[in-house]
Amino acid sequence: MLVWTRSGKAIVWTAFAVVFGLLVLAPFVVVIAAAFAGSWNGVLPSDPTADHLRQALNGDELASLSVSLQTAFIAGLLAVVFGTWGALSAAGTRFQRVADAMHHLPIAVPSVVVGLGLLVAFSRQPILLNGTKWIVVIAHLVLMVAFSYGTVSAALQRIDPSYADVAASLGASPARVLWRVRLPMLLPAITSAAGLSVALSMGEVGATIMVYPASWRTLPVSIFALTDRGQAFEAAAEAVVLLATTVVLVLILDRLRGRAGER
């Protein structure tokens, strides 16, 4: 029976590894191979070259990467602020379910719907943001705040409220309890929310493509445009740049989260 159990586990694990490799890893391998391919007329790419990657790090493509980084940091920071604020405000109240629904509504609908709604809402006075970078930032903020809210809200449920109660009973003001007790205990969750928000913002395209102005084009939009024009190798090179940049950002933020957890 023990032998059968072990062999059964081995079969299940092998099947999972094959499916995971085909559905998750293989697309990454193909994109990386295409980024360095001069041509691809057979089963495997040929004429390897780094020209596509050099182009992805110059001119408009590099500007798109800069736009993506700026948008991700601004929207990510705002998403963490609003998500943490919402989670703290709703925790333990009778309005928490309503707050949960409101914060998760933007990700319950297609992102293009969010983009279209923002485009219609901010294309006329009194708030005219169409054609500016801020409508892109707001689109990312609306989509990312749900993840920040959910991460911090889940952390709040795991934290023992007695620490805050003891601090309050010793005469600490609500603001001091928040700043010296609750926020430090939530710091690992807040850092995790920041990492998730930045990573998701770096890859967002659905809402962005509905609202972006020509002067504020993110890297995913550039990749989409290249693919639409049939320039698959150039799009793959930009995708590799986007992937590498996002991985580095996530690793940095994860390291910060680890340090926050040690305090």
Summary of the structure (lengths in Angstrom):
residues: 263
radius of gyration: 22.6
end to end distance: 47.7
largest distance: 74.4
contacts: 810
relative contact order: 0.14
helix: 78%
strand: 2%
